[in-house]
Amino acid sequence: MNRTERIIDLFKMRFIHRYDCFPEQYKNNGGGYILRKEKLTDQIILSHLKGEKTIGLYGSQQSTTKWLCIDIDTLEEGIVREVQNHVRRLQIPYLTEFSGQKGYHIWVFFDKLYPNKIARALAGVFAFNNEVFPKQDYIESGKHGNLIKAPLGKHQVPGKWCIFLDNELKPENDQYGTLNKIKTINPIQILKNNIPETWKNLNFLQPEHDKSLNQIAVVKLPFIKDCVVKEIHQGTNQGKRNQVGHIIATELRNANLKKEHAGIILQSMWNKRNNPPLKSSELKRILNYAYGEKEYTYGCNKNGLLRELIECNGQDNCLYLTVLKSYRKVK
């Protein structure tokens, strides 16, 4: 393998989540991006690294990521120093990148793929008021989420290189060597050991307020399986709605959520994202069935109904199973 091939492999290992498409930046529309629905090839990556074209980065289709990025949209050194200092206090390795135009990016890399919500929870501790990428906990089916410009290429508007900087905010002498040497972290360990309060609060999400309801949706979503939470946020297509609705309601019941609160989550979070939404009478029937005398449990068996109806993110990437295993070890 020659040096160019090693550099491309390093770039892919650090940054790329998906190869079925990529966003490309253009100068003539103010630096905006156009989605290219074609394969991201080594040649395209090489063109980016040569400054011939500029690509952006998406998270994975499974709402997982191997990096987090803080987008600091200013050249004020005091603001980037504030973020850097906080990251260092948490003993997290990071890289600082000049974004090519009007700010900096702080990159942190993981030892494997983790749920977006883990990355976002960790970044939220030191991001302050700066943007965090990935920007969503869950990517809806068929969507791409928000992109961040890939480093080591050129910003198409000013034509400046997007390069890694040292502690003095001066260009690193060996850009690819710096990228290669940066250590990866396990964000779950950092959260549990260094920021336990954030870890404790991570397990809860809140439905958005739905003005169509007679009551305010302030119910917290309990700690349930990652795949079920993702289904709640992205909705379900026709043909699977009743069965998936029963799975969701069952998970909420088994998490000791009150029936009326489960109804709010089903209506204000899940059903309005369904294609098409179910009638209120059908939602009520699903809820009554799940909260009836018989108790149901949907396990994660490979050939089980849960895995058949809902896409699994992979057990290694599942926060629910990770926490469950850690509890069992403690016991």
C-alpha positions in Angstrom: 0.0 0.0 0.0 1.5 3.3 -1.0 1.3 6.6 1.0 -1.7 8.0 -0.8 -3.7 4.8 -0.2 -2.7 4.9 3.5 -3.9 8.5 3.8 -7.2 7.7 2.2 -7.8 4.7 4.5 -6.9 6.9 7.5 -9.4 9.6 6.4 -12.1 6.9 5.9 -11.4 5.3 9.2 -11.6 8.6 11.1 -14.5 10.4 9.4 -16.6 8.4 6.9 -19.9 6.7 8.1 -21.6 6.1 4.8 -20.6 5.6 1.2 -23.9 5.5 -0.7 -24.0 9.3 -1.0 -22.1 12.5 0.0 -22.7 16.2 0.1 -20.5 18.4 -2.1 -19.8 22.1 -1.4 -20.0 24.7 -4.2 -18.6 28.2 -4.3 -21.2 29.6 -6.6 -24.1 29.1 -4.1 -22.3 30.8 -1.2 -20.6 27.6 0.0 -23.8 25.6 0.2 -23.9 21.8 -0.5 -25.5 19.6 -3.0 -26.4 16.0 -2.2 -24.7 13.6 -4.5 -26.6 10.3 -4.7 -23.6 8.3 -5.9 -21.0 6.2 -4.3 -18.3 8.0 -2.3 -15.1 6.6 -3.9 -11.4 6.8 -3.0 -11.0 9.1 -6.0 -13.5 11.5 -4.7 -11.9 11.5 -1.3 -8.5 12.1 -3.0 -10.0 15.1 -4.9 -11.1 16.5 -1.6 -7.7 16.1 0.0 -6.1 17.8 -3.0 -8.5 20.7 -2.7 -10.1 20.0 -6.1 -13.6 19.5 -4.5 -14.9 19.7 -1.0 -17.2 17.1 0.7 -19.2 17.1 3.8 -19.8 14.4 6.4 -23.0 12.7 7.6 -23.6 10.5 10.5 -24.6 6.9 10.0 -28.0 5.7 8.9 -28.3 3.9 12.3 -28.0 7.2 14.3 -24.5 6.2 15.4 -21.2 8.0 15.1 -17.5 7.5 15.6 -16.8 11.2 16.2 -18.2 14.4 17.6 -17.4 17.9 16.4 -17.9 21.3 18.1 -18.5 24.0 15.5 -17.1 27.3 16.8 -18.4 30.0 14.5 -16.0 32.7 15.4 -12.3 33.5 15.1 -12.1 34.8 18.7 -9.4 32.8 20.3 -10.8 33.2 23.8 -13.9 31.2 22.8 -12.0 28.3 21.2 -9.7 28.3 24.2 -12.6 28.0 26.6 -13.8 24.8 24.8 -10.3 23.4 24.6 -9.6 24.0 28.3 -12.8 22.2 29.3 -12.1 19.2 27.0 -8.6 18.9 28.5 -10.0 19.0 32.1 -12.0 16.0 31.2 -8.9 14.3 29.9 -10.3 13.9 26.4 -7.9 13.9 23.4 -9.0 16.3 20.7 -7.9 18.0 17.5 -8.5 21.6 16.7 -9.2 22.5 13.0 -9.4 25.8 11.3 -12.7 25.6 9.4 -11.3 27.5 6.4 -13.4 30.6 6.8 -14.7 32.0 10.1 -14.1 29.6 12.9 -12.8 26.4 14.3 -13.8 22.8 14.7 -13.0 20.7 17.8 -12.9 17.0 16.9 -13.1 14.0 19.4 -12.9 10.5 18.1 -14.4 7.3 19.5 -13.0 3.7 19.7 -16.1 2.4 17.8 -19.5 3.6 16.8 -21.8 4.9 19.6 -25.4 6.2 19.5 -25.6 9.9 18.5 -27.2 10.7 21.8 -24.1 9.5 23.7 -21.9 11.8 21.6 -24.2 14.7 22.0 -24.5 14.3 25.7 -20.7 14.3 26.1 -20.3 17.3 23.8 -23.0 19.2 25.6 -20.8 19.3 28.7 -18.1 21.4 27.0 -19.7 22.8 23.8 -21.3 25.8 25.7 -23.4 27.7 23.1 -21.6 26.3 20.1 -23.2 23.8 17.6 -22.7 20.1 18.1 -22.4 17.5 15.4 -24.1 15.1 15.0 -27.0 17.5 15.5 -29.7 14.9 16.0 -30.1 12.0 18.5 -32.0 10.1 15.9 -32.0 10.3 12.1 -35.4 9.6 10.6 -35.6 6.8 8.1 -34.6 8.0 4.6 -33.1 11.2 6.0 -29.4 12.3 6.2 -29.3 14.6 9.1 -27.1 17.8 9.2 -23.7 17.7 7.7 -20.3 19.1 8.8 -17.6 20.0 6.3 -14.8 17.4 6.2 -11.3 18.6 7.3 -8.1 18.5 5.2 -9.7 20.0 2.2 -10.4 23.6 1.1 -13.4 25.8 1.9 -14.7 26.5 -1.5 -15.7 30.2 -0.8 -12.4 31.7 0.4 -10.3 28.9 -1.0 -8.5 28.4 2.3 -7.3 25.0 3.6 -9.1 23.4 6.5 -6.1 22.2 8.6 -5.4 21.0 12.1 -3.7 23.4 14.5 -1.4 23.0 17.5 -2.0 24.4 21.0 -0.8 27.8 19.8 -3.4 27.7 17.0 -0.6 27.3 14.5 -0.7 24.7 11.6 0.5 21.3 12.6 3.6 20.4 10.6 2.4 16.9 9.8 -1.4 17.0 9.2 -1.9 13.3 8.5 0.5 12.2 11.2 -1.5 14.3 13.7 -4.7 12.7 12.6 -3.2 9.2 12.8 -1.8 9.7 16.4 -4.9 11.2 18.0 -6.2 8.7 20.6 -9.8 7.5 20.6 -12.0 7.3 23.7 -15.0 5.4 25.0 -17.5 8.2 25.6 -19.7 6.0 27.9 -16.7 5.5 30.3 -16.0 9.3 30.3 -19.7 10.0 31.1 -20.0 7.4 33.8 -16.6 8.1 35.5 -16.1 11.9 35.0 -19.6 13.3 34.4 -22.0 11.0 36.4 -24.8 13.6 36.6 -24.9 13.9 32.8 -24.9 10.1 32.5 -27.8 9.8 35.0 -29.9 12.3 33.1 -29.1 10.9 29.7 -31.7 8.2 29.9 -34.6 10.6 29.6 -36.1 12.5 26.6 -39.1 14.8 26.6 -41.9 14.8 24.0 -42.5 18.1 22.3 -45.6 20.0 23.2 -48.6 19.1 21.0 -51.2 21.9 21.0 -53.8 19.4 19.6 -53.8 17.6 23.0 -56.0 18.7 25.8 -53.1 18.2 28.2 -49.5 19.4 28.0 -47.1 16.7 26.9 -44.5 16.9 29.7 -44.1 13.2 30.1 -40.5 11.9 30.2 -39.7 9.0 28.0 -38.3 6.3 30.2 -35.1 4.3 29.7 -36.1 1.7 27.1 -34.4 -0.1 24.2 -32.6 2.1 21.8 -34.3 0.7 18.7 -37.8 1.4 20.2 -36.8 4.9 21.1 -35.6 5.5 17.5 -38.9 4.1 16.2 -40.8 6.5 18.4 -38.9 9.4 16.9 -39.0 8.4 13.3 -42.5 6.8 13.1 -43.7 3.6 11.4 -45.0 2.9 7.9 -48.4 1.4 7.0 -48.5 -2.3 7.5 -46.5 -2.4 10.7 -48.1 0.4 12.7 -50.3 -1.8 15.0 -47.7 -4.3 15.8 -45.0 -1.7 16.4 -47.4 0.4 18.4 -48.0 -2.6 20.7 -44.2 -3.1 21.1 -43.8 0.5 22.1 -46.7 0.5 24.5 -45.4 -2.8 26.0 -42.0 -1.3 26.5 -43.5 1.7 28.2 -45.6 -0.4 30.5 -42.6 -2.6 31.4 -40.8 0.6 32.3 -43.5 1.3 34.8 -44.9 4.3 32.9 -48.6 5.1 33.6 -51.1 4.2 30.9 -52.2 7.8 30.4 -48.6 8.9 30.1 -47.8 6.2 27.6 -50.8 7.4 25.6 -49.3 10.9 25.4 -46.1 9.5 24.0 -47.8 7.3 21.5 -50.0 10.2 20.3 -47.7 13.3 20.6 -44.4 11.6 19.6 -44.9 8.5 17.6 -48.2 8.6 15.8 -47.8 12.1 14.2 -44.6 10.7 12.5 -46.4 7.6 11.2 -47.1 7.2 7.5 -50.1 7.7 7.7 -51.0 8.3 11.4 -53.4 5.9 13.1 -56.8 7.0 14.2 -57.2 7.9 17.9 -59.6 4.9 18.4 -56.9 2.6 17.0 -54.3 4.1 19.4 -56.6 3.6 22.3 -57.1 -0.1 21.3 -53.4 -0.7 21.1 -52.8 1.0 24.5 -55.6 -1.0 26.2 -54.3 -4.2 24.8 -50.7 -3.6 26.0 -51.9 -2.4 29.4 -54.4 -5.3 29.8 -54.2 -8.1 32.3 -51.7 -10.1 30.2 -48.1 -8.8 30.4 -46.0 -8.9 27.2 -42.2 -8.9 26.8 -40.4 -8.4 23.5 -36.8 -9.7 23.8 -33.9 -9.0 21.5 -33.6 -12.5 20.1 -32.4 -12.6 16.5 -35.5 -14.2 15.2 -38.0 -12.5 17.5 -40.8 -10.2 16.5 -39.0 -7.1 17.8 -36.0 -7.6 15.5 -38.3 -8.5 12.7 -40.3 -5.3 12.8 -37.8 -2.7 14.1 -34.3 -2.2 12.8 -31.6 -3.1 15.3 -28.6 -0.8 15.6 -26.4 -3.6 16.7 -26.1 -4.9 20.3 -22.6 -3.4 20.6 -24.0 0.1 19.9 -27.1 -0.3 22.1 -26.9 2.0 25.2 -29.8 0.0 26.8 -27.9 -3.3 26.6 -24.6 -1.6 27.7 -26.2 -0.3 30.8 -28.1 -3.5 31.5 -24.8 -5.5 31.3 -23.1 -3.1 33.6 -25.9 -3.4 36.2 -25.6 -7.2 36.0 -21.9 -7.1 36.6 -22.4 -4.9 39.7 -25.0 -7.4 41.0 
